[in-house]
Amino acid sequence: MNLSNLSGIHKQVGVLRVATAVLVLFCLPFVFYPGEDNSGWRVIPVYVVPVVALMLIWILPFDMLMSRVFMGEKEGGERDRYKTVIKFDAALLAMLFLFWGPFFFNLLAE
């Protein structure tokens, strides 16, 4: 993917999906936060970011499903756009599972 494709990604997937991608990328590094002191602003990586990550894990498959539904009634370039949206959402979901999956698995195993 070259830089010209990245500059037009908001036209391909939409501004809200780009904002969702920014939120996903914001959440990824916080999985490595140790979370020892949870007062003041440190509440965000300890309590808020895991909840946001979990909500994104629910939102992205729903967006993929709705894109598939809308893709069924479109033809041509618009159909290809929805395929791109599904791939975009799948990549974001894979990143979330890769980073946050072990964290949530450990919570469920306790």
NUROLUM-185550 format. One record per residue (C-alpha): residue number from 1; chain; x, y, z. Coordinates in steps of 0.5 Angstrom, whole numbers, plus 2048, in hexadecimal, padded with zeros to 3 digits. Layout:
// NUROLUM-185550
{node NUM, 'A', {X, Y, Z}},
...
END
This chain:
// NUROLUM-185550
{node 1, 'A', {800, 800, 800}},
{node 2, 'A', {803, 807, 7FE}},
{node 3, 'A', {802, 80D, 801}},
{node 4, 'A', {7FD, 810, 7FC}},
{node 5, 'A', {7F8, 80A, 7FE}},
{node 6, 'A', {7F9, 80C, 805}},
{node 7, 'A', {7F7, 813, 804}},
{node 8, 'A', {7F1, 811, 801}},
{node 9, 'A', {7EF, 80C, 806}},
{node 10, 'A', {7EA, 810, 809}},
{node 11, 'A', {7E6, 810, 802}},
{node 12, 'A', {7E6, 809, 802}},
{node 13, 'A', {7E4, 807, 809}},
{node 14, 'A', {7E1, 80D, 80B}},
{node 15, 'A', {7E3, 812, 811}},
{node 16, 'A', {7E0, 80E, 817}},
{node 17, 'A', {7E3, 808, 815}},
{node 18, 'A', {7EA, 80C, 815}},
{node 19, 'A', {7E8, 80F, 81C}},
{node 20, 'A', {7E7, 808, 81E}},
{node 21, 'A', {7ED, 806, 81B}},
{node 22, 'A', {7F1, 80B, 81F}},
{node 23, 'A', {7ED, 809, 825}},
{node 24, 'A', {7F0, 802, 824}},
{node 25, 'A', {7F7, 804, 823}},
{node 26, 'A', {7F6, 809, 82A}},
{node 27, 'A', {7F4, 802, 82E}},
{node 28, 'A', {7F9, 7FE, 82B}},
{node 29, 'A', {7FF, 800, 82F}},
{node 30, 'A', {7FC, 801, 836}},
{node 31, 'A', {7FB, 7F9, 836}},
{node 32, 'A', {802, 7F9, 839}},
{node 33, 'A', {801, 7FE, 83E}},
{node 34, 'A', {802, 7FB, 845}},
{node 35, 'A', {7FC, 7FE, 849}},
{node 36, 'A', {7FF, 7FF, 850}},
{node 37, 'A', {7FD, 805, 852}},
{node 38, 'A', {7F6, 807, 850}},
{node 39, 'A', {7F5, 80E, 852}},
{node 40, 'A', {7F4, 814, 84E}},
{node 41, 'A', {7F5, 814, 847}},
{node 42, 'A', {7F8, 80D, 848}},
{node 43, 'A', {7F1, 80B, 848}},
{node 44, 'A', {7F0, 80B, 840}},
{node 45, 'A', {7F5, 806, 83E}},
{node 46, 'A', {7F3, 801, 844}},
{node 47, 'A', {7EB, 802, 844}},
{node 48, 'A', {7E9, 806, 83E}},
{node 49, 'A', {7EE, 803, 838}},
{node 50, 'A', {7EC, 7FC, 839}},
{node 51, 'A', {7E4, 7FD, 839}},
{node 52, 'A', {7E5, 801, 833}},
{node 53, 'A', {7E9, 7FB, 830}},
{node 54, 'A', {7E4, 7F7, 831}},
{node 55, 'A', {7DF, 7FB, 82E}},
{node 56, 'A', {7E3, 7FC, 828}},
{node 57, 'A', {7E3, 7F4, 828}},
{node 58, 'A', {7DB, 7F4, 827}},
{node 59, 'A', {7DB, 7FA, 823}},
{node 60, 'A', {7DF, 7F8, 81D}},
{node 61, 'A', {7DC, 7F1, 81C}},
{node 62, 'A', {7D5, 7F5, 81C}},
{node 63, 'A', {7D8, 7FA, 817}},
{node 64, 'A', {7DB, 7F4, 812}},
{node 65, 'A', {7D4, 7F1, 813}},
{node 66, 'A', {7D0, 7F7, 811}},
{node 67, 'A', {7D5, 7F8, 80B}},
{node 68, 'A', {7D4, 7F1, 808}},
{node 69, 'A', {7CC, 7F2, 809}},
{node 70, 'A', {7CD, 7F9, 805}},
{node 71, 'A', {7D2, 7F6, 800}},
{node 72, 'A', {7CC, 7F1, 7FE}},
{node 73, 'A', {7C8, 7F6, 7FB}},
{node 74, 'A', {7CE, 7FA, 7F7}},
{node 75, 'A', {7D2, 7F9, 7F1}},
{node 76, 'A', {7D8, 7FB, 7EE}},
{node 77, 'A', {7DD, 800, 7F1}},
{node 78, 'A', {7D8, 801, 7F7}},
{node 79, 'A', {7D9, 7F9, 7F8}},
{node 80, 'A', {7E0, 7F9, 7F8}},
{node 81, 'A', {7E0, 7FF, 7FD}},
{node 82, 'A', {7DC, 7FB, 802}},
{node 83, 'A', {7E1, 7F5, 801}},
{node 84, 'A', {7E7, 7FA, 803}},
{node 85, 'A', {7E3, 7FC, 809}},
{node 86, 'A', {7E2, 7F5, 80B}},
{node 87, 'A', {7EA, 7F4, 80A}},
{node 88, 'A', {7EB, 7FA, 80E}},
{node 89, 'A', {7E7, 7F8, 814}},
{node 90, 'A', {7EA, 7F1, 814}},
{node 91, 'A', {7F1, 7F4, 815}},
{node 92, 'A', {7EF, 7F8, 81A}},
{node 93, 'A', {7EB, 7F3, 81E}},
{node 94, 'A', {7F1, 7EE, 81D}},
{node 95, 'A', {7F6, 7F3, 820}},
{node 96, 'A', {7F1, 7F4, 826}},
{node 97, 'A', {7F1, 7EC, 827}},
{node 98, 'A', {7F8, 7EC, 826}},
{node 99, 'A', {7FA, 7F1, 82B}},
{node 100, 'A', {7F4, 7F1, 830}},
{node 101, 'A', {7F2, 7E9, 82F}},
{node 102, 'A', {7F7, 7E7, 834}},
{node 103, 'A', {7F5, 7EC, 839}},
{node 104, 'A', {7EE, 7EA, 839}},
{node 105, 'A', {7EF, 7E3, 839}},
{node 106, 'A', {7F3, 7E3, 83F}},
{node 107, 'A', {7ED, 7E7, 842}},
{node 108, 'A', {7E9, 7E1, 840}},
{node 109, 'A', {7ED, 7DC, 843}},
{node 110, 'A', {7EE, 7DF, 84A}},
END
